[in-house]
């Protein structure tokens, strides 16, 4: 692991990052993603990323959220999403949207739109995915320690 990656992991584990990043990182990702027609996602320079589009749980309006993802399976046929909310209290809104409309999600990844089905992971399946997520991005452990809620994990599969 490079020194730069270790530095970013250390910084991203801090409370200051949790206060600032949710306002800066997604906004920058959305703008650049739109301007490049889905080919570039700045945060994906450090971690694999995607843009999740799912109808709002209450509004039904499409909600676009840039997220880090843990690619799984052959040829990236599944992805794990971690509802860490940067270690802030409360589940991120996109997790409620996936719970309400698991069969209506689409991801934009590397310039392609891919219809997916979301599954909230529980039990042993969640524990296995959580271990993979921690190996992928160790700061998730610091996020979990800061919050009383259990961070939601979702598996997305191509439909």
Helices and strands as residue ranges (DSSP letters): H 3-12, H 15-35, G 42-45, E 49-55, E 62-68, E 70-72, E 78-83, G 85-87, H 93-100, E 105-109, E 112-120, H 123-136, H 139-146, E 152-158
